[in-house]
Amino acid sequence: MKTVDDFDFLGKKVLVRVDFNVPLDKEYHITDDKRIRAAIPTIRKILNDGGSAILMSHHGRPKSGPEEKFSLKHVVKHLMLLLNVTVYFANDCIGEEAEKKSSALKNGEVLLLENLRFHKEEEKGDEAFAKKLAQLGDFYINDGFGTAHRAHASTAVIAKFFPGRKCFGYLMAAEIENAERVMRYAEKPLTAIMGGAKVSDKILVIDSLLERVNHLIIGGGMAFTFVKAKGGNIGRSLVEADKLDLALKIMDDAKKKNVQLHLPTDAVIADAFSNEAQSAVAPVEKITEGWMGLDIGPESIKSFSEVVINSKTILWNGPMGVFEMEKFATGTKAVAKAVADATAKGAYSLIGGGDSAAAVVQFGYENKVSYVSTGGGALLEYFEGKILPGIKAIMD
Ligand code: AMP
């Protein structure tokens, strides 16, 4: 695996695909800069070597063409603060202005290009568009793990224009190393904790995990599809009625593969989907008509925590309940604590992006787990066993 450490960037104009898809408030202030901070070491390495960096990223999901709220100009000032160098900005990622500004760029300087997705060719993986981007630099680095599962122009197609002049950035390399540590080199017992809303979103990853894990813990809304499949009364809890057979098959496969599957035994139930709802604790298979399970209950917290604390490797993706509401955050918080405790005892823990990453940060465990991935969808696809296009393009 070639990384930035294998190259000297002196005098090079280095095109870096970063993931600056950061949340902004109504005044366009960045509310979480984790993704920008994650790209800083790679940019610094280029500048310290005596090269210059041309950064390209997407931001949000613009429908057709430029939209103010998706402009990357809103991140320039903050990037400048983090890097402590002047950052130039091109109002379009291709075309005359981008060409002029990139050719005028001096060693030690940084140019940020406008949102790649203002051109529909980006997501289509258009080769002519990729070529135009490629012409701006003489070396290509992919350091955006969050989009590594997309075969877009800037994440995959562009790499073909840089034979022998492409590599992974530090963030990508770290993401791959951490994922591999669970995927291939896990110390056993290996426990996967899956949560979130839907089984259908996680079915491929569950199938793949059943080949590797010793324990599979299932919490969150998706657990109710399993409980219902087993004949439980789940009231108005989240369910995918067309996935009951699938849930039965997963339970059966787990048995065949000697994987211990752990489902919640109790739930915090509520009479409405609201933090102000009336709530109670009930056995998961006996939820009162009209009520819904919005978190795992105390008995489940205890049994899940016990499995986690006795694990040597832990992968966690998806919350145990509706953690955005204080009243239903207890289960997710407790699992975060159990993962942190296991880590303190010597286990290795990987937190998959998205909501579980948000939860460990929110509950103050960010520095008490081994690694928090910046990729949600990308990490899931990695664990499905797919070769991600953004990774393959660098390896080819
Ligand atoms: P996902 O994107 O599939 O990981 O799902 C995350 C979402 O699942 C979060 O917004 C949670 O609020 C939601 N969630 C977790 N548990 C439940 C539940 N028991 N009922 C409804 N939604 C849930």
Residues whose N, C-alpha, C, O or C-beta is under 5 A from the ligand:
A	BS01	AMP	G195 G196 A197 K198 G220 G221 L238 G293 L294 D295 G318 P319 M320 G321 V322 F323 D355
